[in-house]
Amino acid sequence: MPETFFICAHRSPAQARNYSIVARSWICGLLLAWTFLPAGTLARAQVNVLTHHNDNARTGQNLNETTLTHANVNSNTFGKVFSYAVDGQIYPQPLCLSNVGITNKGTHNVVFVATAHGSVYAFDADTNAGTNAAPLWQVSFINPAAGRTTVPNADVASGNVAPEIGITGTPVIDPSTGTLYVEMKTKEVVGVTTNYFHRLHALDVGSGNEKFGGPKLITAIVNGNGDGNDGLNHVTFNGLRQMNRPGLLLLNGVVYITYGSHGDNGPYHGWVLGYNALTLQQQGVFNTTPNGGLGGFWNGGGGPAADAAGNIYCITGNGTFNAATTNYGDSFLKLTPNSNNLNLTDYFTPFNQQALANADADLGSGATIVLPDSVGSAAHPHLIVGAGKEGKVYLIDRDNMGQFNAANDSQVVQSFAGIANSFATPAYFNNTLYYVGGGDTVKGFHFSGGQLVTTPVSQSTTAIGWPGATPSISANGNNNAIVWILQTAGADGGAHAMMRLTPATLAVTIDMCAEATIG
């Protein structure tokens, strides 16, 4: 089913324009703010969006917003200004890069959009008039005449992504080399033989051409006797069963890709795979359940988070848990890259892990973010936070995550039932954590004394339908802060601004762009 990709802006022609890049998908959506000078001015676009949720900590903050304010974000002066049609559903978050030299087309501010039909588009972000009515470039990773197509969802026996599976994880951009990294899944038929492959593509941002000898075929093998093993104590990456839903992470010159499955159809495992950004050679492999099964990464599309020391944090879903046999279902993981390896250096698993697995209450339905040191305490200065289907919010010391206590979760900094559920990534701004659970209101939880105040300090009056939303924050420093969400469920699905008027108040939802529907 094709989708419409549309751009919203503050409409005042006398002011700089802010373009809010919006993608609609069936699972989750994000709204990203990107500020421009007046139309036609290309030299000084202020904010690039290079990765899922704005930064590697995954905070969702854009603190350099100088145009959108509490005064001009309303249904009279903010709305859709133009749209582009694309060839498939948009699961990945669109990304933005300014001042891109496009082959034979000059310099443009560019929005990159990837689809489940296996295409990547580069669109002009300022206007779709004239020659910009067409994509600046478009590449497709399928070739039906040669037997290479997207994967019909019937092949994986799941309707989670339907009717076809191609690009589902958010790409990542390296502005220093002008490279867009994209993961793509294909079905390939040669004669009577059918195979399913995943590839990492490294595209030139100005042309869409492959770089660094790409694409790179995704393969992996670890020692273990877990599900789908070869009988010789090896577990290999299964191209049919594995799915890249989380966004890609670019960290210290390595692109990291995480995998879950389509539904819970096995055999599958959680995989974290690293690839050198300049050579595309594999540089790190981690399997969450090498001697068991499942333990995949979904995270509502949220990418793994990273701290300034280079550690990676992510959450697994239902699966085997037994640390003695190196199986980590329903767990927060801390991975530390070391040479060509990915080492598990710490973890936290809830005491009721088995109950979560039995109830299909994946901890890894939501994603984690790395919090700034300012919200920590002297005892626990370095924190991460996350939540899953159970709706319990976990605040964890990333220097001592607590591992597993069969009696309770008293070893972590804090845990409390704060939201309906999480199928998304929370956002952080100005000492406040924002969550949007499925069927829940937008909630802001304040930090005090190194913990979260369990009663929301701010809350919307309107509940957001399933699966909730991943909030993003636009602000000029600490001023004119706005919580943005994209609602994909219900008759009023569309972009919404939740105005943050005071530290204790979220105003009534303002509906914008709701007339832009999926075709």
FIBARO-806844 format. One line per 3 residues: number of its first residue (from 1); for each residue x, y, z of C-alpha. Coordinates in nm, 2 decimals, m for minus. Layout:
N
NUM	X,Y,Z  ... $
//
This chain:
519
1	0.00,0.00,0.00  0.16,0.33,m0.11  0.20,0.61,0.14 $
4	0.21,0.99,0.13  0.51,1.16,0.28  0.42,1.52,0.37 $
7	0.59,1.83,0.51  0.44,2.06,0.76  0.56,2.41,0.83 $
10	0.50,2.74,1.01  0.34,2.93,0.72  0.43,3.29,0.79 $
13	0.62,3.40,0.47  0.79,3.68,0.66  0.96,3.45,0.90 $
16	1.20,3.16,0.86  1.03,2.84,0.78  1.04,2.53,1.01 $
19	0.98,2.20,0.83  0.85,1.92,1.04  0.91,1.60,0.85 $
22	0.63,1.35,0.91  0.60,0.99,0.81  0.29,0.78,0.87 $
25	0.33,0.41,0.94  0.12,0.13,1.08  0.35,0.06,1.38 $
28	0.48,0.40,1.49  0.56,0.74,1.37  0.78,1.03,1.45 $
31	0.78,1.40,1.39  1.11,1.56,1.34  1.17,1.94,1.35 $
34	1.43,2.10,1.11  1.47,2.47,1.09  1.54,2.67,0.77 $
37	1.59,3.02,0.66  1.34,3.17,0.42  1.25,2.96,0.11 $
40	1.53,2.95,m0.14  1.80,3.01,0.12  2.02,2.70,0.15 $
43	2.34,2.81,0.32  2.26,2.78,0.68  2.00,2.51,0.77 $
46	2.04,2.48,1.14  1.96,2.12,1.24  2.04,1.79,1.08 $
49	1.86,1.48,1.18  2.11,1.20,1.12  1.98,0.91,1.33 $
52	1.67,0.78,1.50  1.54,1.01,1.77  1.80,1.28,1.70 $
55	2.11,1.16,1.89  2.28,0.84,2.00  2.14,0.88,2.35 $
58	1.80,0.87,2.18  1.67,1.16,2.38  1.45,1.30,2.10 $
61	1.57,1.66,2.17  1.62,1.94,1.92  1.73,2.24,2.14 $
64	1.81,2.46,1.84  1.46,2.55,1.73  1.44,2.92,1.67 $
67	1.12,2.95,1.47  0.85,2.73,1.62  0.70,2.89,1.93 $
70	0.40,2.86,2.15  0.25,3.16,1.97  0.28,3.04,1.61 $
73	0.22,2.66,1.64  m0.15,2.65,1.60  m0.40,2.53,1.34 $
76	m0.41,2.87,1.17  m0.04,2.93,1.11  0.10,2.57,1.10 $
79	0.01,2.30,0.86  0.08,2.09,0.56  0.26,2.28,0.28 $
82	0.34,2.01,0.03  0.37,1.63,0.00  0.55,1.36,m0.19 $
85	0.41,1.02,m0.29  0.63,0.71,m0.24  0.60,0.35,m0.34 $
88	0.54,0.17,m0.01  0.48,0.20,0.36  0.72,0.42,0.56 $
91	0.84,0.24,0.88  1.18,0.41,0.91  1.20,0.76,1.04 $
94	1.29,1.01,0.77  1.63,1.18,0.81  1.75,1.53,0.71 $
97	2.08,1.67,0.59  2.15,2.02,0.48  2.37,2.16,0.20 $
100	2.40,1.83,0.01  2.56,1.85,m0.34  2.33,1.65,m0.56 $
103	2.49,1.51,m0.88  2.41,1.75,m1.17  2.14,1.92,m0.96 $
106	2.32,2.17,m0.74  2.30,2.21,m0.36  1.99,2.12,m0.17 $
109	1.86,2.06,0.18  1.75,1.70,0.17  1.50,1.46,0.33 $
112	1.58,1.09,0.30  1.28,0.85,0.30  1.30,0.47,0.29 $
115	1.01,0.23,0.22  0.90,m0.12,0.28  0.90,m0.16,m0.10 $
118	1.28,m0.13,m0.09  1.33,0.22,m0.22  1.53,0.51,m0.08 $
121	1.43,0.86,m0.19  1.61,1.19,m0.16  1.36,1.49,m0.17 $
124	1.42,1.86,m0.16  1.31,1.97,0.18  1.23,2.33,0.08 $
127	0.98,2.29,m0.20  0.83,2.04,m0.44  0.78,2.31,m0.71 $
130	0.93,2.28,m1.06  1.21,2.03,m1.10  1.18,1.94,m0.73 $
133	0.84,1.78,m0.79  1.05,1.47,m0.87  1.29,1.31,m0.63 $
136	1.65,1.44,m0.64  1.73,1.07,m0.67  1.57,0.74,m0.60 $
139	1.73,0.39,m0.57  1.55,0.06,m0.55  1.70,m0.26,m0.40 $
142	1.47,m0.49,m0.58  1.48,m0.64,m0.94  1.17,m0.85,m1.00 $
145	1.29,m0.95,m1.35  1.59,m1.11,m1.19  1.39,m1.27,m0.91 $
148	1.48,m1.02,m0.64  1.18,m0.88,m0.46  1.06,m0.76,m0.12 $
151	0.94,m1.04,0.11  0.56,m1.10,0.11  0.44,m1.11,0.47 $
154	0.28,m1.45,0.41  0.64,m1.60,0.37  0.71,m1.51,0.74 $
157	0.36,m1.60,0.86  0.31,m1.26,1.03  0.09,m0.96,0.97 $
160	0.31,m0.72,1.18  0.45,m0.57,0.86  0.22,m0.62,0.56 $
163	0.19,m0.67,0.27  0.56,m0.66,0.20  0.89,m0.64,0.40 $
166	1.18,m0.44,0.27  1.34,m0.15,0.47  1.19,m0.14,0.82 $
169	1.47,0.00,1.04  1.56,0.37,1.04  1.89,0.43,0.84 $
172	2.18,0.64,0.98  2.38,0.92,0.81  2.76,0.98,0.85 $
175	2.79,1.35,0.75  3.17,1.33,0.75  3.18,1.09,0.46 $
178	2.84,1.18,0.31  2.71,0.83,0.35  2.36,0.69,0.42 $
181	2.35,0.34,0.57  2.04,0.13,0.51  1.95,m0.23,0.59 $
184	1.73,m0.42,0.34  1.56,m0.76,0.33  1.49,m0.94,0.00 $
187	1.35,m1.26,m0.13  1.55,m1.41,m0.42  1.44,m1.68,m0.65 $
190	1.68,m1.86,m0.89  1.51,m2.15,m1.07  1.35,m2.36,m0.80 $
193	1.57,m2.22,m0.52  1.44,m1.95,m0.29  1.66,m1.76,m0.04 $
196	1.61,m1.47,0.19  1.89,m1.22,0.24  1.97,m0.91,0.44 $
199	2.22,m0.65,0.31  2.38,m0.33,0.45  2.39,m0.06,0.18 $
202	2.62,0.24,0.20  2.48,0.51,m0.03  2.63,0.84,m0.14 $
205	2.40,1.11,m0.01  2.44,1.31,m0.33  2.37,1.04,m0.58 $
208	2.24,0.72,m0.42  2.53,0.53,m0.55  2.67,0.24,m0.35 $
211	3.00,0.31,m0.17  3.28,0.11,0.00  3.22,m0.20,m0.21 $
214	2.86,m0.23,m0.09  2.61,m0.37,m0.05  2.74,m0.61,0.22 $
217	2.56,m0.94,0.27  2.46,m0.99,0.63  2.58,m1.32,0.78 $
220	2.67,m1.43,1.13  2.76,m1.74,1.33  2.82,m1.80,1.70 $
223	2.89,m2.11,1.91  2.58,m2.25,2.08  2.32,m2.52,2.08 $
226	2.02,m2.29,2.07  1.72,m2.29,1.84  1.80,m2.36,1.48 $
229	2.16,m2.48,1.55  2.34,m2.68,1.29  2.40,m2.99,1.51 $
232	2.77,m2.89,1.54  2.73,m2.64,1.82  2.68,m2.34,1.58 $
235	2.39,m2.10,1.56  2.38,m1.90,1.23  2.19,m1.59,1.12 $
238	1.85,m1.70,0.96  1.77,m1.46,0.67  1.41,m1.57,0.66 $
241	1.32,m1.54,1.03  1.53,m1.24,1.14  1.39,m0.88,1.10 $
244	1.57,m0.54,1.15  1.30,m0.32,1.31  1.52,m0.10,1.54 $
247	1.71,0.20,1.39  2.07,0.16,1.30  2.34,0.30,1.53 $
250	2.66,0.47,1.40  2.92,0.47,1.68  3.29,0.54,1.66 $
253	3.31,0.44,1.30  3.10,0.12,1.33  2.74,0.07,1.21 $
256	2.54,m0.15,1.44  2.23,m0.34,1.34  1.99,m0.52,1.57 $
259	1.75,m0.80,1.49  1.43,m0.96,1.62  1.18,m1.16,1.42 $
262	0.85,m1.14,1.24  0.60,m1.21,1.52  0.75,m1.49,1.73 $
265	0.80,m1.73,1.44  1.12,m1.92,1.50  1.38,m2.03,1.50 $
268	1.52,m1.69,1.57  1.75,m1.50,1.82  1.84,m1.15,1.91 $
271	2.14,m1.04,1.71  2.36,m0.73,1.73  2.60,m0.70,1.44 $
274	2.86,m0.43,1.38  3.01,m0.33,1.04  3.31,m0.10,0.98 $
277	3.16,0.22,0.83  3.44,0.26,0.57  3.50,m0.10,0.47 $
280	3.17,m0.27,0.56  3.37,m0.56,0.71  3.20,m0.72,1.01 $
283	3.33,m0.58,1.34  3.14,m0.74,1.62  2.87,m1.01,1.67 $
286	2.65,m1.07,1.97  2.37,m1.32,2.01  2.13,m1.29,2.30 $
289	2.03,m1.66,2.33  2.30,m1.88,2.18  2.19,m2.17,2.39 $
292	1.82,m2.10,2.39  1.58,m1.91,2.17  1.41,m1.58,2.10 $
295	1.53,m1.27,2.29  1.48,m1.05,1.99  1.51,m0.67,1.95 $
298	1.20,m0.48,1.84  1.19,m0.17,2.06  0.91,0.00,1.87 $
301	1.16,0.09,1.60  1.39,0.27,1.85  1.76,0.22,1.78 $
304	2.01,0.10,2.05  2.13,0.39,2.26  2.50,0.47,2.34 $
307	2.68,0.67,2.60  2.98,0.90,2.57  3.21,0.62,2.68 $
310	3.11,0.41,2.38  2.89,0.16,2.55  2.57,0.03,2.38 $
313	2.24,m0.02,2.56  1.94,m0.22,2.43  1.64,m0.43,2.55 $
316	1.55,m0.78,2.45  1.20,m0.93,2.42  1.06,m1.26,2.53 $
319	1.31,m1.55,2.53  1.52,m1.79,2.73  1.68,m1.63,3.03 $
322	1.97,m1.80,3.22  2.28,m1.60,3.27  2.48,m1.92,3.34 $
325	2.41,m2.04,2.99  2.45,m1.69,2.84  2.08,m1.64,2.75 $
328	1.93,m1.30,2.81  1.56,m1.28,2.72  1.36,m0.99,2.86 $
331	1.67,m0.80,2.97  1.84,m0.46,2.95  2.19,m0.52,2.81 $
334	2.51,m0.32,2.82  2.75,m0.41,2.53  3.10,m0.28,2.51 $
337	3.28,m0.29,2.17  3.64,m0.43,2.21  3.85,m0.46,1.90 $
340	3.64,m0.68,1.67  3.41,m0.81,1.94  3.10,m0.70,2.13 $
343	3.12,m0.80,2.49  2.83,m0.82,2.73  2.96,m0.62,3.03 $
346	2.64,m0.59,3.24  2.27,m0.65,3.24  1.95,m0.62,3.43 $
349	1.66,m0.88,3.41  1.34,m0.82,3.60  1.26,m1.08,3.88 $
352	0.93,m1.17,3.69  1.11,m1.24,3.36  0.95,m1.58,3.32 $
355	0.60,m1.44,3.39  0.66,m1.18,3.13  0.77,m1.44,2.87 $
358	0.47,m1.66,2.96  0.23,m1.37,2.90  0.40,m1.25,2.58 $
361	0.46,m0.92,2.78  0.79,m0.84,2.61  1.02,m0.60,2.80 $
364	1.18,m0.52,2.46  0.86,m0.38,2.30  0.99,m0.04,2.41 $
367	1.34,0.12,2.38  1.59,0.26,2.62  1.75,0.61,2.63 $
370	2.07,0.73,2.80  1.99,1.01,3.05  2.21,1.31,3.12 $
373	2.42,1.30,3.43  2.22,1.60,3.56  1.93,1.38,3.66 $
376	2.14,1.13,3.86  2.25,1.13,4.22  2.59,1.10,4.38 $
379	2.53,0.73,4.43  2.39,0.67,4.08  2.51,0.95,3.84 $
382	2.48,0.75,3.52  2.13,0.63,3.43  1.92,0.47,3.16 $
385	1.55,0.43,3.15  1.31,0.20,2.96  0.97,0.02,2.97 $
388	0.79,m0.26,2.79  0.44,m0.40,2.75  0.39,m0.43,3.13 $
391	0.40,m0.05,3.16  0.66,m0.06,3.44  0.92,0.21,3.41 $
394	1.28,0.10,3.50  1.55,0.35,3.61  1.88,0.17,3.60 $
397	2.24,0.26,3.70  2.44,0.19,3.39  2.76,0.15,3.59 $
400	2.59,m0.13,3.80  2.28,m0.25,3.63  2.19,m0.51,3.90 $
403	2.17,m0.83,3.69  1.91,m1.07,3.83  1.74,m1.10,4.17 $
406	1.47,m1.37,4.17  1.29,m1.21,4.47  1.23,m0.86,4.35 $
409	1.39,m0.57,4.16  1.52,m0.38,4.46  1.87,m0.37,4.31 $
412	1.78,m0.11,4.05  1.75,0.26,4.11  1.37,0.26,4.07 $
415	1.08,0.07,3.91  0.71,0.17,3.91  0.39,0.11,3.71 $
418	0.38,0.45,3.54  0.23,0.40,3.19  m0.02,0.17,3.01 $
421	0.26,0.00,2.80  0.55,0.10,2.58  0.59,0.03,2.21 $
424	0.81,0.33,2.15  1.10,0.54,2.27  1.05,0.80,2.55 $
427	1.19,1.16,2.52  1.39,1.37,2.77  1.39,1.74,2.81 $
430	1.47,1.98,3.10  1.46,1.73,3.38  1.15,1.56,3.26 $
433	1.09,1.23,3.09  0.80,1.20,2.84  0.62,0.87,2.77 $
436	0.32,0.80,2.54  0.18,0.45,2.60  m0.08,0.29,2.38 $
439	m0.43,0.41,2.48  m0.26,0.63,2.74  m0.22,1.01,2.77 $
442	0.11,1.19,2.71  0.28,1.19,3.05  0.58,1.39,3.17 $
445	0.76,1.26,3.48  0.99,1.49,3.67  1.33,1.39,3.81 $
448	1.40,1.47,4.18  1.68,1.34,4.39  1.81,1.10,4.13 $
451	1.47,0.93,4.08  1.14,0.99,3.89  0.84,1.14,4.07 $
454	0.59,0.87,4.00  0.29,1.11,3.97  0.32,1.29,3.63 $
457	0.41,1.65,3.66  0.24,1.71,3.32  m0.02,1.52,3.13 $
460	m0.23,1.56,2.82  m0.61,1.56,2.84  m0.64,1.34,2.53 $
463	m0.55,0.97,2.53  m0.35,0.84,2.23  m0.46,0.52,2.06 $
466	m0.25,0.20,2.03  0.04,0.17,1.99  0.10,0.51,2.15 $
469	0.38,0.73,2.01  0.74,0.83,2.03  0.75,1.19,2.14 $
472	1.01,1.44,2.02  1.10,1.78,2.17  1.16,2.11,1.99 $
475	1.29,2.40,2.20  1.52,2.71,2.18  1.74,2.61,2.47 $
478	1.49,2.58,2.75  1.24,2.82,2.58  0.93,2.76,2.37 $
481	0.95,2.38,2.43  0.69,2.17,2.25  0.63,1.80,2.28 $
484	0.55,1.65,1.93  0.39,1.32,1.86  0.25,1.15,1.55 $
487	m0.06,0.95,1.62  m0.12,0.67,1.37  m0.44,0.51,1.52 $
490	m0.80,0.64,1.52  m1.00,0.87,1.30  m0.80,1.18,1.42 $
493	m0.46,1.03,1.34  m0.22,1.30,1.24  0.06,1.52,1.38 $
496	m0.01,1.68,1.72  0.17,1.94,1.92  0.15,1.91,2.29 $
499	0.23,2.26,2.41  0.45,2.27,2.71  0.33,2.60,2.87 $
502	0.48,2.56,3.22  0.68,2.29,3.40  0.35,2.15,3.54 $
505	0.12,2.18,3.24  0.06,2.03,2.90  m0.20,2.21,2.70 $
508	m0.48,2.07,2.50  m0.39,1.88,2.19  m0.37,2.09,1.87 $
511	m0.45,1.87,1.56  m0.25,1.96,1.25  m0.20,1.79,0.92 $
514	m0.47,1.54,0.98  m0.60,1.59,0.63  m0.29,1.42,0.49 $
517	m0.39,1.05,0.48  m0.23,0.73,0.36  m0.34,0.63,0.02 $
//
